[in-house]
């Protein structure tokens, strides 16, 4: 009985670790995408300012 509970605990712990890693990966991807959008917006604004200066 004790061995069964021990194995169940190990399996549940592994499952929770995998699930948490997936969630963290999703959050990281969302943050990177948001930072990329901010960076691209800065580039667009810089281009617009340069074009205005040339006109």
mmCIF file of the N, C-alpha and C atoms, coordinates in Angstrom:
data_MODEL
# 
_entry.id   MODEL 
# 
loop_
_atom_site.group_PDB 
_atom_site.id 
_atom_site.type_symbol 
_atom_site.label_atom_id 
_atom_site.label_alt_id 
_atom_site.label_comp_id 
_atom_site.label_asym_id 
_atom_site.label_entity_id 
_atom_site.label_seq_id 
_atom_site.pdbx_PDB_ins_code 
_atom_site.Cartn_x 
_atom_site.Cartn_y 
_atom_site.Cartn_z 
_atom_site.occupancy 
_atom_site.B_iso_or_equiv 
_atom_site.pdbx_formal_charge 
_atom_site.auth_seq_id 
_atom_site.auth_comp_id 
_atom_site.auth_asym_id 
_atom_site.auth_atom_id 
_atom_site.pdbx_PDB_model_num 
ATOM 1   N N  . UNK A 1 1  ? 0.826  -1.199 0.000   1.00 0.00 ? 1  UNK A N  1 
ATOM 2   C CA . UNK A 1 1  ? 0.000  0.000  0.000   1.00 0.00 ? 1  UNK A CA 1 
ATOM 3   C C  . UNK A 1 1  ? 0.872  1.265  0.000   1.00 0.00 ? 1  UNK A C  1 
ATOM 4   N N  . UNK A 1 2  ? 1.908  1.249  0.804   1.00 0.00 ? 2  UNK A N  1 
ATOM 5   C CA . UNK A 1 2  ? 2.790  2.407  0.898   1.00 0.00 ? 2  UNK A CA 1 
ATOM 6   C C  . UNK A 1 2  ? 3.506  2.656  -0.429  1.00 0.00 ? 2  UNK A C  1 
ATOM 7   N N  . UNK A 1 3  ? 3.922  1.586  -1.082  1.00 0.00 ? 3  UNK A N  1 
ATOM 8   C CA . UNK A 1 3  ? 4.609  1.717  -2.367  1.00 0.00 ? 3  UNK A CA 1 
ATOM 9   C C  . UNK A 1 3  ? 3.660  2.287  -3.415  1.00 0.00 ? 3  UNK A C  1 
ATOM 10  N N  . UNK A 1 4  ? 2.404  1.876  -3.382  1.00 0.00 ? 4  UNK A N  1 
ATOM 11  C CA . UNK A 1 4  ? 1.409  2.382  -4.327  1.00 0.00 ? 4  UNK A CA 1 
ATOM 12  C C  . UNK A 1 4  ? 1.217  3.889  -4.142  1.00 0.00 ? 4  UNK A C  1 
ATOM 13  N N  . UNK A 1 5  ? 1.112  4.323  -2.907  1.00 0.00 ? 5  UNK A N  1 
ATOM 14  C CA . UNK A 1 5  ? 0.959  5.759  -2.635  1.00 0.00 ? 5  UNK A CA 1 
ATOM 15  C C  . UNK A 1 5  ? 2.203  6.531  -3.071  1.00 0.00 ? 5  UNK A C  1 
ATOM 16  N N  . UNK A 1 6  ? 3.363  5.948  -2.848  1.00 0.00 ? 6  UNK A N  1 
ATOM 17  C CA . UNK A 1 6  ? 4.606  6.587  -3.248  1.00 0.00 ? 6  UNK A CA 1 
ATOM 18  C C  . UNK A 1 6  ? 4.673  6.749  -4.765  1.00 0.00 ? 6  UNK A C  1 
ATOM 19  N N  . UNK A 1 7  ? 4.332  5.702  -5.490  1.00 0.00 ? 7  UNK A N  1 
ATOM 20  C CA . UNK A 1 7  ? 4.330  5.772  -6.953  1.00 0.00 ? 7  UNK A CA 1 
ATOM 21  C C  . UNK A 1 7  ? 3.294  6.775  -7.458  1.00 0.00 ? 7  UNK A C  1 
ATOM 22  N N  . UNK A 1 8  ? 2.123  6.791  -6.833  1.00 0.00 ? 8  UNK A N  1 
ATOM 23  C CA . UNK A 1 8  ? 1.091  7.747  -7.225  1.00 0.00 ? 8  UNK A CA 1 
ATOM 24  C C  . UNK A 1 8  ? 1.586  9.177  -7.003  1.00 0.00 ? 8  UNK A C  1 
ATOM 25  N N  . UNK A 1 9  ? 2.262  9.407  -5.900  1.00 0.00 ? 9  UNK A N  1 
ATOM 26  C CA . UNK A 1 9  ? 2.804  10.733 -5.612  1.00 0.00 ? 9  UNK A CA 1 
ATOM 27  C C  . UNK A 1 9  ? 3.845  11.158 -6.632  1.00 0.00 ? 9  UNK A C  1 
ATOM 28  N N  . UNK A 1 10 ? 4.693  10.218 -7.040  1.00 0.00 ? 10 UNK A N  1 
ATOM 29  C CA . UNK A 1 10 ? 5.717  10.521 -8.041  1.00 0.00 ? 10 UNK A CA 1 
ATOM 30  C C  . UNK A 1 10 ? 5.071  10.863 -9.377  1.00 0.00 ? 10 UNK A C  1 
ATOM 31  N N  . UNK A 1 11 ? 4.063  10.092 -9.761  1.00 0.00 ? 11 UNK A N  1 
ATOM 32  C CA . UNK A 1 11 ? 3.376  10.330 -11.037 1.00 0.00 ? 11 UNK A CA 1 
ATOM 33  C C  . UNK A 1 11 ? 2.669  11.681 -11.019 1.00 0.00 ? 11 UNK A C  1 
ATOM 34  N N  . UNK A 1 12 ? 1.978  11.968 -9.934  1.00 0.00 ? 12 UNK A N  1 
ATOM 35  C CA . UNK A 1 12 ? 1.266  13.251 -9.834  1.00 0.00 ? 12 UNK A CA 1 
ATOM 36  C C  . UNK A 1 12 ? 2.256  14.414 -9.848  1.00 0.00 ? 12 UNK A C  1 
ATOM 37  N N  . UNK A 1 13 ? 3.363  14.258 -9.149  1.00 0.00 ? 13 UNK A N  1 
ATOM 38  C CA . UNK A 1 13 ? 4.383  15.309 -9.121  1.00 0.00 ? 13 UNK A CA 1 
ATOM 39  C C  . UNK A 1 13 ? 4.952  15.558 -10.518 1.00 0.00 ? 13 UNK A C  1 
ATOM 40  N N  . UNK A 1 14 ? 5.219  14.498 -11.252 1.00 0.00 ? 14 UNK A N  1 
ATOM 41  C CA . UNK A 1 14 ? 5.719  14.640 -12.622 1.00 0.00 ? 14 UNK A CA 1 
ATOM 42  C C  . UNK A 1 14 ? 4.718  15.340 -13.513 1.00 0.00 ? 14 UNK A C  1 
ATOM 43  N N  . UNK A 1 15 ? 3.453  14.960 -13.387 1.00 0.00 ? 15 UNK A N  1 
ATOM 44  C CA . UNK A 1 15 ? 2.397  15.584 -14.189 1.00 0.00 ? 15 UNK A CA 1 
ATOM 45  C C  . UNK A 1 15 ? 2.313  17.080 -13.890 1.00 0.00 ? 15 UNK A C  1 
ATOM 46  N N  . UNK A 1 16 ? 2.346  17.433 -12.617 1.00 0.00 ? 16 UNK A N  1 
ATOM 47  C CA . UNK A 1 16 ? 2.253  18.843 -12.240 1.00 0.00 ? 16 UNK A CA 1 
ATOM 48  C C  . UNK A 1 16 ? 3.463  19.631 -12.754 1.00 0.00 ? 16 UNK A C  1 
ATOM 49  N N  . UNK A 1 17 ? 4.641  19.022 -12.729 1.00 0.00 ? 17 UNK A N  1 
ATOM 50  C CA . UNK A 1 17 ? 5.841  19.705 -13.224 1.00 0.00 ? 17 UNK A CA 1 
ATOM 51  C C  . UNK A 1 17 ? 5.724  19.973 -14.720 1.00 0.00 ? 17 UNK A C  1 
ATOM 52  N N  . UNK A 1 18 ? 5.239  18.991 -15.468 1.00 0.00 ? 18 UNK A N  1 
ATOM 53  C CA . UNK A 1 18 ? 5.076  19.163 -16.918 1.00 0.00 ? 18 UNK A CA 1 
ATOM 54  C C  . UNK A 1 18 ? 4.030  20.230 -17.207 1.00 0.00 ? 18 UNK A C  1 
ATOM 55  N N  . UNK A 1 19 ? 2.925  20.186 -16.486 1.00 0.00 ? 19 UNK A N  1 
ATOM 56  C CA . UNK A 1 19 ? 1.853  21.166 -16.700 1.00 0.00 ? 19 UNK A CA 1 
ATOM 57  C C  . UNK A 1 19 ? 2.336  22.588 -16.400 1.00 0.00 ? 19 UNK A C  1 
ATOM 58  N N  . UNK A 1 20 ? 3.074  22.746 -15.320 1.00 0.00 ? 20 UNK A N  1 
ATOM 59  C CA . UNK A 1 20 ? 3.595  24.062 -14.954 1.00 0.00 ? 20 UNK A CA 1 
ATOM 60  C C  . UNK A 1 20 ? 4.582  24.567 -16.003 1.00 0.00 ? 20 UNK A C  1 
ATOM 61  N N  . UNK A 1 21 ? 5.424  23.676 -16.513 1.00 0.00 ? 21 UNK A N  1 
ATOM 62  C CA . UNK A 1 21 ? 6.392  24.075 -17.543 1.00 0.00 ? 21 UNK A CA 1 
ATOM 63  C C  . UNK A 1 21 ? 5.674  24.558 -18.796 1.00 0.00 ? 21 UNK A C  1 
ATOM 64  N N  . UNK A 1 22 ? 4.606  23.884 -19.183 1.00 0.00 ? 22 UNK A N  1 
ATOM 65  C CA . UNK A 1 22 ? 3.829  24.313 -20.360 1.00 0.00 ? 22 UNK A CA 1 
ATOM 66  C C  . UNK A 1 22 ? 3.233  25.694 -20.147 1.00 0.00 ? 22 UNK A C  1 
ATOM 67  N N  . UNK A 1 23 ? 2.652  25.919 -18.966 1.00 0.00 ? 23 UNK A N  1 
ATOM 68  C CA . UNK A 1 23 ? 2.044  27.217 -18.675 1.00 0.00 ? 23 UNK A CA 1 
ATOM 69  C C  . UNK A 1 23 ? 3.094  28.329 -18.702 1.00 0.00 ? 23 UNK A C  1 
ATOM 70  N N  . UNK A 1 24 ? 4.261  28.064 -18.123 1.00 0.00 ? 24 UNK A N  1 
ATOM 71  C CA . UNK A 1 24 ? 5.321  29.068 -18.124 1.00 0.00 ? 24 UNK A CA 1 
ATOM 72  C C  . UNK A 1 24 ? 5.799  29.362 -19.540 1.00 0.00 ? 24 UNK A C  1 
ATOM 73  N N  . UNK A 1 25 ? 5.874  28.332 -20.369 1.00 0.00 ? 25 UNK A N  1 
ATOM 74  C CA . UNK A 1 25 ? 6.301  28.530 -21.757 1.00 0.00 ? 25 UNK A CA 1 
ATOM 75  C C  . UNK A 1 25 ? 5.296  29.415 -22.495 1.00 0.00 ? 25 UNK A C  1 
ATOM 76  N N  . UNK A 1 26 ? 4.003  29.197 -22.259 1.00 0.00 ? 26 UNK A N  1 
ATOM 77  C CA . UNK A 1 26 ? 2.978  30.027 -22.903 1.00 0.00 ? 26 UNK A CA 1 
ATOM 78  C C  . UNK A 1 26 ? 3.109  31.482 -22.464 1.00 0.00 ? 26 UNK A C  1 
ATOM 79  N N  . UNK A 1 27 ? 3.315  31.681 -21.166 1.00 0.00 ? 27 UNK A N  1 
ATOM 80  C CA . UNK A 1 27 ? 3.455  33.042 -20.643 1.00 0.00 ? 27 UNK A CA 1 
ATOM 81  C C  . UNK A 1 27 ? 4.688  33.716 -21.239 1.00 0.00 ? 27 UNK A C  1 
ATOM 82  N N  . UNK A 1 28 ? 5.803  32.974 -21.310 1.00 0.00 ? 28 UNK A N  1 
ATOM 83  C CA . UNK A 1 28 ? 7.026  33.530 -21.903 1.00 0.00 ? 28 UNK A CA 1 
ATOM 84  C C  . UNK A 1 28 ? 6.810  33.926 -23.356 1.00 0.00 ? 28 UNK A C  1 
ATOM 85  N N  . UNK A 1 29 ? 6.108  33.078 -24.118 1.00 0.00 ? 29 UNK A N  1 
ATOM 86  C CA . UNK A 1 29 ? 5.849  33.388 -25.526 1.00 0.00 ? 29 UNK A CA 1 
ATOM 87  C C  . UNK A 1 29 ? 5.001  34.640 -25.660 1.00 0.00 ? 29 UNK A C  1 
ATOM 88  N N  . UNK A 1 30 ? 3.995  34.780 -24.798 1.00 0.00 ? 30 UNK A N  1 
ATOM 89  C CA . UNK A 1 30 ? 3.141  35.963 -24.857 1.00 0.00 ? 30 UNK A CA 1 
ATOM 90  C C  . UNK A 1 30 ? 3.943  37.223 -24.540 1.00 0.00 ? 30 UNK A C  1 
ATOM 91  N N  . UNK A 1 31 ? 4.806  37.154 -23.532 1.00 0.00 ? 31 UNK A N  1 
ATOM 92  C CA . UNK A 1 31 ? 5.616  38.320 -23.175 1.00 0.00 ? 31 UNK A CA 1 
ATOM 93  C C  . UNK A 1 31 ? 6.582  38.687 -24.294 1.00 0.00 ? 31 UNK A C  1 
ATOM 94  N N  . UNK A 1 32 ? 7.213  37.686 -24.900 1.00 0.00 ? 32 UNK A N  1 
ATOM 95  C CA . UNK A 1 32 ? 8.139  37.964 -26.000 1.00 0.00 ? 32 UNK A CA 1 
ATOM 96  C C  . UNK A 1 32 ? 7.411  38.582 -27.189 1.00 0.00 ? 32 UNK A C  1 
ATOM 97  N N  . UNK A 1 33 ? 6.212  38.086 -27.467 1.00 0.00 ? 33 UNK A N  1 
ATOM 98  C CA . UNK A 1 33 ? 5.441  38.639 -28.578 1.00 0.00 ? 33 UNK A CA 1 
ATOM 99  C C  . UNK A 1 33 ? 5.077  40.096 -28.305 1.00 0.00 ? 33 UNK A C  1 
ATOM 100 N N  . UNK A 1 34 ? 4.679  40.386 -27.073 1.00 0.00 ? 34 UNK A N  1 
ATOM 101 C CA . UNK A 1 34 ? 4.319  41.755 -26.712 1.00 0.00 ? 34 UNK A CA 1 
ATOM 102 C C  . UNK A 1 34 ? 5.532  42.679 -26.817 1.00 0.00 ? 34 UNK A C  1 
ATOM 103 N N  . UNK A 1 35 ? 6.686  42.217 -26.328 1.00 0.00 ? 35 UNK A N  1 
ATOM 104 C CA . UNK A 1 35 ? 7.900  43.028 -26.419 1.00 0.00 ? 35 UNK A CA 1 
ATOM 105 C C  . UNK A 1 35 ? 8.287  43.262 -27.876 1.00 0.00 ? 35 UNK A C  1 
ATOM 106 N N  . UNK A 1 36 ? 8.086  42.262 -28.717 1.00 0.00 ? 36 UNK A N  1 
ATOM 107 C CA . UNK A 1 36 ? 8.379  42.406 -30.143 1.00 0.00 ? 36 UNK A CA 1 
ATOM 108 C C  . UNK A 1 36 ? 7.484  43.443 -30.791 1.00 0.00 ? 36 UNK A C  1 
ATOM 109 N N  . UNK A 1 37 ? 6.210  43.454 -30.405 1.00 0.00 ? 37 UNK A N  1 
ATOM 110 C CA . UNK A 1 37 ? 5.285  44.442 -30.955 1.00 0.00 ? 37 UNK A CA 1 
ATOM 111 C C  . UNK A 1 37 ? 5.696  45.852 -30.543 1.00 0.00 ? 37 UNK A C  1 
ATOM 112 N N  . UNK A 1 38 ? 6.109  46.019 -29.294 1.00 0.00 ? 38 UNK A N  1 
ATOM 113 C CA . UNK A 1 38 ? 6.553  47.330 -28.811 1.00 0.00 ? 38 UNK A CA 1 
ATOM 114 C C  . UNK A 1 38 ? 7.783  47.774 -29.599 1.00 0.00 ? 38 UNK A C  1 
ATOM 115 N N  . UNK A 1 39 ? 8.712  46.859 -29.824 1.00 0.00 ? 39 UNK A N  1 
ATOM 116 C CA . UNK A 1 39 ? 9.931  47.171 -30.578 1.00 0.00 ? 39 UNK A CA 1 
ATOM 117 C C  . UNK A 1 39 ? 9.594  47.583 -32.005 1.00 0.00 ? 39 UNK A C  1 
ATOM 118 N N  . UNK A 1 40 ? 8.700  46.841 -32.656 1.00 0.00 ? 40 UNK A N  1 
ATOM 119 C CA . UNK A 1 40 ? 8.318  47.165 -34.032 1.00 0.00 ? 40 UNK A CA 1 
ATOM 120 C C  . UNK A 1 40 ? 7.623  48.522 -34.099 1.00 0.00 ? 40 UNK A C  1 
ATOM 121 N N  . UNK A 1 41 ? 6.834  48.848 -33.100 1.00 0.00 ? 41 UNK A N  1 
ATOM 122 C CA . UNK A 1 41 ? 6.171  50.151 -33.076 1.00 0.00 ? 41 UNK A CA 1 
ATOM 123 C C  . UNK A 1 41 ? 7.201  51.275 -32.959 1.00 0.00 ? 41 UNK A C  1 
ATOM 124 N N  . UNK A 1 42 ? 8.224  51.078 -32.159 1.00 0.00 ? 42 UNK A N  1 
ATOM 125 C CA . UNK A 1 42 ? 9.287  52.087 -32.045 1.00 0.00 ? 42 UNK A CA 1 
ATOM 126 C C  . UNK A 1 42 ? 9.990  52.278 -33.385 1.00 0.00 ? 42 UNK A C  1 
ATOM 127 N N  . UNK A 1 43 ? 10.231 51.192 -34.093 1.00 0.00 ? 43 UNK A N  1 
ATOM 128 C CA . UNK A 1 43 ? 10.878 51.288 -35.407 1.00 0.00 ? 43 UNK A CA 1 
ATOM 129 C C  . UNK A 1 43 ? 9.987  52.066 -36.371 1.00 0.00 ? 43 UNK A C  1 
ATOM 130 N N  . UNK A 1 44 ? 8.685  51.785 -36.363 1.00 0.00 ? 44 UNK A N  1 
ATOM 131 C CA . UNK A 1 44 ? 7.753  52.508 -37.245 1.00 0.00 ? 44 UNK A CA 1 
ATOM 132 C C  . UNK A 1 44 ? 7.766  54.000 -36.939 1.00 0.00 ? 44 UNK A C  1 
ATOM 133 N N  . UNK A 1 45 ? 7.742  54.341 -35.661 1.00 0.00 ? 45 UNK A N  1 
ATOM 134 C CA . UNK A 1 45 ? 7.745  55.752 -35.277 1.00 0.00 ? 45 UNK A CA 1 
ATOM 135 C C  . UNK A 1 45 ? 9.042  56.438 -35.705 1.00 0.00 ? 45 UNK A C  1 
ATOM 136 N N  . UNK A 1 46 ? 10.157 55.753 -35.561 1.00 0.00 ? 46 UNK A N  1 
ATOM 137 C CA . UNK A 1 46 ? 11.442 56.328 -35.973 1.00 0.00 ? 46 UNK A CA 1 
ATOM 138 C C  . UNK A 1 46 ? 11.458 56.557 -37.477 1.00 0.00 ? 46 UNK A C  1 
ATOM 139 N N  . UNK A 1 47 ? 10.912 55.628 -38.249 1.00 0.00 ? 47 UNK A N  1 
ATOM 140 C CA . UNK A 1 47 ? 10.848 55.797 -39.707 1.00 0.00 ? 47 UNK A CA 1 
ATOM 141 C C  . UNK A 1 47 ? 9.981  56.997 -40.074 1.00 0.00 ? 47 UNK A C  1 
ATOM 142 N N  . UNK A 1 48 ? 8.843  57.124 -39.398 1.00 0.00 ? 48 UNK A N  1 
ATOM 143 C CA . UNK A 1 48 ? 7.953  58.246 -39.682 1.00 0.00 ? 48 UNK A CA 1 
ATOM 144 C C  . UNK A 1 48 ? 8.642  59.571 -39.365 1.00 0.00 ? 48 UNK A C  1 
ATOM 145 N N  . UNK A 1 49 ? 9.361  59.631 -38.268 1.00 0.00 ? 49 UNK A N  1 
ATOM 146 C CA . UNK A 1 49 ? 10.052 60.863 -37.900 1.00 0.00 ? 49 UNK A CA 1 
ATOM 147 C C  . UNK A 1 49 ? 11.136 61.204 -38.914 1.00 0.00 ? 49 UNK A C  1 
ATOM 148 N N  . UNK A 1 50 ? 11.847 60.181 -39.398 1.00 0.00 ? 50 UNK A N  1 
ATOM 149 C CA . UNK A 1 50 ? 12.885 60.430 -40.407 1.00 0.00 ? 50 UNK A CA 1 
ATOM 150 C C  . UNK A 1 50 ? 12.267 60.927 -41.706 1.00 0.00 ? 50 UNK A C  1 
ATOM 151 N N  . UNK A 1 51 ? 11.136 60.352 -42.098 1.00 0.00 ? 51 UNK A N  1 
ATOM 152 C CA . UNK A 1 51 ? 10.495 60.792 -43.339 1.00 0.00 ? 51 UNK A CA 1 
ATOM 153 C C  . UNK A 1 51 ? 9.970  62.216 -43.199 1.00 0.00 ? 51 UNK A C  1 
ATOM 154 N N  . UNK A 1 52 ? 9.441  62.552 -42.034 1.00 0.00 ? 52 UNK A N  1 
ATOM 155 C CA . UNK A 1 52 ? 8.968  63.920 -41.812 1.00 0.00 ? 52 UNK A CA 1 
ATOM 156 C C  . UNK A 1 52 ? 10.132 64.903 -41.868 1.00 0.00 ? 52 UNK A C  1 
ATOM 157 N N  . UNK A 1 53 ? 11.267 64.494 -41.352 1.00 0.00 ? 53 UNK A N  1 
ATOM 158 C CA . UNK A 1 53 ? 12.441 65.370 -41.364 1.00 0.00 ? 53 UNK A CA 1 
ATOM 159 C C  . UNK A 1 53 ? 12.947 65.579 -42.786 1.00 0.00 ? 53 UNK A C  1 
ATOM 160 N N  . UNK A 1 54 ? 12.783 64.587 -43.656 1.00 0.00 ? 54 UNK A N  1 
ATOM 161 C CA . UNK A 1 54 ? 13.241 64.702 -45.038 1.00 0.00 ? 54 UNK A CA 1 
ATOM 162 C C  . UNK A 1 54 ? 12.302 65.548 -45.888 1.00 0.00 ? 54 UNK A C  1 
ATOM 163 N N  . UNK A 1 55 ? 11.063 65.665 -45.484 1.00 0.00 ? 55 UNK A N  1 
ATOM 164 C CA . UNK A 1 55 ? 10.075 66.412 -46.285 1.00 0.00 ? 55 UNK A CA 1 
ATOM 165 C C  . UNK A 1 55 ? 10.176 67.892 -46.112 1.00 0.00 ? 55 UNK A C  1 
# 
